[in-house]
Amino acid sequence: MRKFLFFVLISAFTFSCSSNKATLKAKIEGLKKGEVVLKVLEINTQKIVDTLKTDENGLLKYSAKIEGKAPNFYFLYYKEKKIASMVVLPGDNIYITTDTLGANQNIEGSQESILFLEIEKNLSLATAKFDSLSALRAQAVLAGNKELEDTLGYELGSLYVKSKQAAIKHLYSNPGSITNIPLLYYKFPGNLPLFGDVRDVLLFQRVYDSLQPVYPQSSYLNALLDEISLRGKSDMLNSKLLDASEVGFPDISLPDTKAKVRTLSDLSGKVVILLFWSVTDVNQKIFNRDLLALYDKYSIKGLEIYQVSVDTDKTAWANTVAEQQLPWINVCDGLGSSSPAVTTYNVQKAPTLYVIDKSGSIAAKDVYDSKLESLISSLVR
């Protein structure tokens, strides 16, 4: 295995597997007699552990006391810029080279840290490409270039699917790795989760089951178990939503095109069409014209429409609402599939439509055309 040049300048230390300490040695290119900050991940926040000083050659050495036997995620920061990430276990002797931008990281002495670095590099590349495509798509929307907008939309979708496939491959290839946990929680720009589908709870459970026997006292696993429980409740909610005789509708509060928060429960006592849609779907725009005819006919009798956009591009959504002159309530938070409304109603596709009767019960799901009008006609009486 290749040895770093600075190893010669630092004496070696030997640790038994039972040691509760770990040693970090690092060389930071471009930093002479400077300071970096060491942080540790505590569930969903990073806590400062210590400030470390480098010598005139950019070298540093640090001995960390590790509580328990579970691994922890540590990070080095230089002027608020993360320059290195690592997974630390008791007894580890980790060697890092990096620079003040974190652009040239290399790690030895910890297989988990090597896996973690590989994950971060791959996701960083995917995120950069996602940002670039999103920016180009936003420009296409502003220019009114629908063909380019759709093409870039497909590319974004393809990038997301490929990234998720690569992540799943990592989960299955490294079943005992703690690096699977941050991978499960990764989000693309726009707060788009890599594993946001309700069915992904099976992957969360798989990771938990593989790690719990190895690290039963890990706080990360306790948090993962809470997430599994939360997602399980969401799945149960979906089952109840399909049974209109047992449940009323969960509430939604989201901003409209004028940034005014509109709440679904304010429509209690009326017949409501709750529709999740996307402005990128041409067929949905056609369906909006059908809804206009239905709304004109039955709004005087108490029909209301509460339309939720599942898009991340709020400008494109607001423009479409204005262009089509949609008179009913239209809301969007720009969070896409991670929107609380989408999660609450377990929306797996757009459009998804619910009909809520005057009593507040869900009367039907995904009914369209003549069946929708027949149902509305019977409910507004």
C-alpha positions in Angstrom: 0.0 0.0 0.0 1.3 3.5 -0.9 2.6 5.4 2.0 2.3 9.2 2.3 5.6 11.2 2.5 4.7 12.7 5.8 4.5 9.4 7.5 8.3 9.6 7.8 7.9 12.8 9.9 5.4 11.4 12.3 6.1 8.5 14.6 3.9 5.5 14.2 1.5 4.3 16.9 0.1 0.9 17.4 -3.4 0.2 18.8 -5.1 -2.9 19.9 -8.6 -3.6 18.7 -9.9 -2.9 22.2 -8.5 0.7 22.3 -11.1 3.4 22.8 -9.0 5.9 20.9 -8.3 6.6 17.3 -5.5 8.5 15.7 -5.9 10.9 12.8 -2.9 12.0 10.8 -3.3 14.5 7.9 -1.4 16.5 5.4 -3.3 19.6 4.1 -1.7 21.0 1.0 -1.6 24.8 0.9 -2.0 25.2 4.7 1.2 26.1 6.6 0.8 26.7 10.4 -3.0 27.0 10.0 -6.1 25.7 11.7 -8.8 23.3 10.8 -11.9 22.4 12.7 -12.9 18.8 13.5 -16.6 18.0 13.7 -18.6 14.9 14.5 -22.0 14.0 13.2 -24.7 13.7 15.9 -27.8 12.4 14.2 -28.7 15.4 12.0 -26.3 18.0 13.2 -22.5 18.4 13.3 -20.8 19.3 16.6 -17.4 20.8 16.9 -15.0 18.5 18.6 -11.7 20.5 18.5 -9.6 23.0 16.5 -6.5 21.4 15.1 -3.3 23.1 14.1 -1.0 22.2 11.2 2.8 22.7 11.3 4.9 24.5 8.7 4.5 21.5 6.3 0.7 21.3 6.6 0.9 18.3 8.9 -1.3 17.5 11.9 -1.9 14.6 14.3 -4.8 14.1 16.6 -5.9 11.4 19.1 -9.6 11.1 19.5 -11.4 9.4 22.3 -14.2 7.2 21.0 -17.1 6.4 23.3 -18.5 2.9 22.9 -17.7 0.6 20.0 -19.9 2.1 17.3 -18.4 4.1 14.4 -18.8 7.9 14.1 -18.7 10.2 11.1 -16.0 12.9 11.4 -15.3 15.9 9.2 -12.5 18.4 8.8 -13.4 22.0 7.9 -11.2 24.8 6.7 -12.9 28.2 6.9 -16.4 26.7 6.7 -15.4 24.5 3.8 -15.5 20.7 4.3 -12.2 19.4 3.2 -12.3 15.8 4.5 -14.8 13.2 5.7 -14.1 9.9 7.5 -15.7 7.1 9.4 -13.9 6.5 12.7 -13.9 3.3 14.8 -12.0 2.7 18.1 -8.5 1.6 17.3 -8.4 3.2 13.9 -5.2 4.8 12.6 -6.3 7.0 9.7 -4.1 8.8 7.2 -5.5 11.7 5.1 -4.2 14.0 2.4 -6.3 16.8 1.2 -6.1 20.5 0.3 -7.9 23.7 1.5 -10.7 23.2 -1.0 -11.2 19.5 -0.3 -10.7 18.8 -4.0 -8.0 16.2 -3.7 -8.8 13.9 -0.9 -7.2 10.5 -0.2 -7.6 8.2 2.8 -5.8 5.2 4.1 -6.2 3.0 7.2 -10.0 2.8 7.2 -12.0 0.9 4.7 -15.2 2.5 5.9 -13.7 6.0 5.3 -12.6 4.9 1.8 -16.2 3.8 1.0 -17.6 7.1 2.4 -15.2 9.1 0.3 -16.3 7.1 -2.8 -19.9 7.8 -2.1 -19.3 11.5 -1.5 -17.4 11.9 -4.8 -20.0 10.1 -6.9 -22.9 12.1 -5.3 -21.0 15.3 -5.7 -20.5 14.7 -9.4 -24.2 13.8 -9.8 -25.3 16.9 -7.9 -23.2 19.2 -9.9 -24.7 17.7 -13.1 -28.2 18.0 -11.6 -27.6 21.7 -10.8 -26.3 22.3 -14.3 -29.3 20.6 -16.0 -31.7 22.4 -13.7 -30.2 25.8 -14.6 -30.4 25.0 -18.3 -34.0 23.8 -17.9 -35.0 27.0 -16.1 -33.5 29.1 -19.0 -35.4 27.0 -21.5 -38.7 27.7 -19.5 -38.0 31.4 -19.5 -37.2 31.3 -23.2 -40.4 29.4 -23.9 -38.5 26.5 -25.5 -40.8 23.7 -24.6 -38.9 21.1 -26.6 -35.7 21.8 -24.9 -37.5 22.1 -21.5 -38.9 18.5 -22.0 -35.6 17.1 -23.1 -33.7 18.5 -20.1 -36.5 17.2 -17.9 -36.0 13.7 -19.2 -32.3 14.1 -18.6 -32.9 15.1 -15.0 -35.2 12.1 -14.5 -32.6 9.8 -16.1 -29.8 11.2 -13.8 -32.0 10.7 -10.7 -32.8 7.1 -11.7 -29.2 6.2 -12.4 -28.1 7.8 -9.2 -30.6 5.8 -7.2 -29.7 2.6 -9.0 -26.0 3.2 -8.1 -27.0 3.9 -4.5 -29.0 0.6 -4.2 -26.0 -1.3 -5.7 -23.8 0.1 -2.9 -26.4 -0.9 -0.3 -26.5 -4.4 -1.5 -22.7 -4.7 -2.1 -21.8 -3.4 1.3 -24.5 -4.8 3.7 -22.4 -4.3 6.8 -21.2 -0.7 6.1 -22.3 2.2 8.2 -21.9 4.4 5.1 -25.3 3.1 4.0 -27.0 5.4 6.5 -26.0 8.8 5.1 -26.6 7.4 1.6 -30.2 6.6 2.6 -30.8 10.2 3.7 -29.1 12.0 0.7 -31.1 14.7 -1.0 -30.6 16.4 -4.4 -31.0 20.2 -4.8 -34.5 21.3 -4.2 -34.7 19.0 -1.2 -35.3 16.0 -3.5 -34.6 12.8 -1.5 -32.8 9.9 -3.2 -35.0 7.5 -1.3 -38.3 9.3 -1.1 -40.7 6.6 -2.3 -42.8 5.1 0.5 -41.7 1.6 -0.7 -38.1 2.6 0.1 -38.8 1.8 3.7 -37.9 -1.8 2.8 -34.3 -0.6 2.0 -34.2 1.3 5.3 -35.3 -1.8 7.1 -32.7 -3.9 5.2 -29.9 -1.6 6.3 -31.0 -1.5 9.9 -31.3 -5.3 10.0 -27.8 -5.7 8.7 -26.2 -3.2 11.0 -28.0 -3.7 14.3 -26.3 -6.9 15.3 -22.9 -5.3 14.6 -23.5 -1.9 16.2 -26.5 -2.3 18.6 -25.6 0.8 20.5 -25.2 3.2 17.6 -27.2 6.4 17.9 -27.4 6.5 14.1 -29.3 3.2 14.1 -31.7 4.5 16.7 -32.5 7.4 14.4 -32.8 5.0 11.5 -35.4 3.0 13.4 -37.4 6.1 14.1 -37.4 6.9 10.4 -38.6 3.4 9.6 -41.4 3.8 12.1 -42.4 7.1 10.5 -42.4 5.7 7.0 -44.4 2.7 8.2 -47.1 5.1 9.5 -47.1 6.8 6.1 -47.8 3.4 4.4 -50.6 2.8 6.9 -52.0 6.2 6.1 -52.1 5.3 2.4 -54.2 2.2 3.2 -56.6 4.3 5.2 -56.9 6.9 2.4 -58.2 4.2 0.2 -61.0 3.4 2.7 -63.2 6.5 2.6 -65.6 5.1 5.2 -63.0 5.2 7.9 -61.1 8.4 7.5 -61.5 12.1 6.8 -58.9 14.0 4.8 -55.5 15.0 6.2 -55.0 18.8 6.2 -52.7 20.7 3.8 -51.4 24.3 4.2 -49.4 25.6 1.2 -48.7 29.0 -0.5 -50.6 30.1 -3.6 -49.2 32.1 -6.5 -49.4 35.3 -4.4 -47.6 33.6 -1.5 -50.8 33.5 0.6 -51.1 30.3 2.6 -54.2 28.4 1.6 -55.5 25.6 3.9 -57.5 22.6 2.7 -59.6 22.4 5.8 -60.9 25.9 5.2 -63.0 24.3 2.5 -64.9 22.0 5.0 -68.5 21.7 4.2 -67.9 21.8 0.5 -67.3 19.2 -2.1 -63.6 19.4 -3.0 -61.5 18.0 -5.8 -58.0 17.6 -4.4 -55.7 17.3 -7.4 -51.9 16.7 -7.4 -50.5 17.7 -10.8 -47.4 18.8 -12.7 -47.0 21.6 -15.2 -44.6 19.5 -17.2 -47.4 17.2 -18.2 -49.1 18.4 -21.4 -52.1 16.1 -20.8 -52.6 17.8 -17.4 -53.0 21.2 -19.1 -55.7 19.7 -21.3 -57.4 18.2 -18.3 -57.4 21.7 -16.7 -59.7 22.8 -19.5 -62.1 20.0 -18.6 -61.9 21.0 -15.0 -62.8 24.6 -16.0 -66.0 23.4 -17.5 -66.8 21.3 -14.5 -65.9 24.2 -12.1 -68.1 26.7 -14.0 -71.0 24.2 -13.8 -70.8 23.2 -10.2 -68.9 25.9 -8.2 -72.2 27.8 -7.7 -73.5 24.6 -6.0 -70.5 24.3 -3.6 -67.7 22.6 -5.6 -64.1 23.8 -4.9 -60.8 22.7 -6.4 -57.6 22.5 -4.4 -54.8 21.9 -6.8 -51.3 21.0 -5.6 -48.3 21.3 -7.9 -45.6 18.6 -7.4 -43.1 20.7 -9.3 -39.8 22.1 -8.0 -39.9 25.0 -10.5 -42.3 27.4 -8.9 -41.9 30.0 -11.7 -43.1 27.6 -14.4 -46.0 26.6 -12.2 -47.1 30.2 -11.5 -46.8 31.1 -15.2 -49.0 28.1 -16.2 -51.6 29.0 -13.6 -51.7 32.5 -15.0 -51.7 31.5 -18.6 -54.5 29.0 -18.2 -56.4 31.5 -15.9 -57.2 28.8 -13.4 -59.8 30.4 -10.9 -59.6 27.8 -8.1 -57.0 27.4 -5.3 -53.5 26.5 -6.7 -50.6 25.9 -4.3 -47.0 24.8 -4.5 -44.0 24.8 -2.1 -41.4 23.8 -4.7 -40.3 20.8 -2.8 -41.4 18.3 -5.4 -41.7 14.7 -4.1 -40.5 15.7 -0.6 -43.3 18.1 -0.1 -45.3 17.3 3.1 -48.5 17.3 1.1 -47.1 14.7 -1.3 -45.8 12.6 1.5 -49.0 12.8 3.5 -51.2 11.7 0.6 -48.5 9.2 -0.6 -48.6 10.6 -4.1 -46.8 8.2 -6.4 -47.7 9.8 -9.8 -49.2 12.9 -11.2 -52.0 13.4 -11.7 -53.5 11.9 -8.5 -57.0 13.0 -7.7 -59.2 12.7 -4.6 -62.8 13.7 -4.2 -63.8 14.9 -0.7 -67.5 15.1 0.2 -69.2 17.7 2.4 -68.7 15.6 5.5 -64.9 15.6 5.0 -64.6 12.0 3.9 -62.7 10.9 0.9 -65.4 9.7 -1.5 -63.1 8.5 -4.4 -59.7 8.5 -5.8 -58.5 8.9 -9.4 -61.9 9.1 -11.1 -62.0 11.1 -14.3 -64.2 12.1 -17.3 -67.9 11.2 -17.0 -67.4 9.3 -13.8 -66.0 12.4 -12.1 -68.8 14.6 -13.2 -71.4 12.1 -12.2 -69.9 11.8 -8.8 -69.6 15.6 -8.3 -73.2 16.0 -9.5 -74.4 13.6 -6.8 -72.3 15.1 -4.0 -73.2 18.8 -4.5 -76.9 18.1 -4.1 
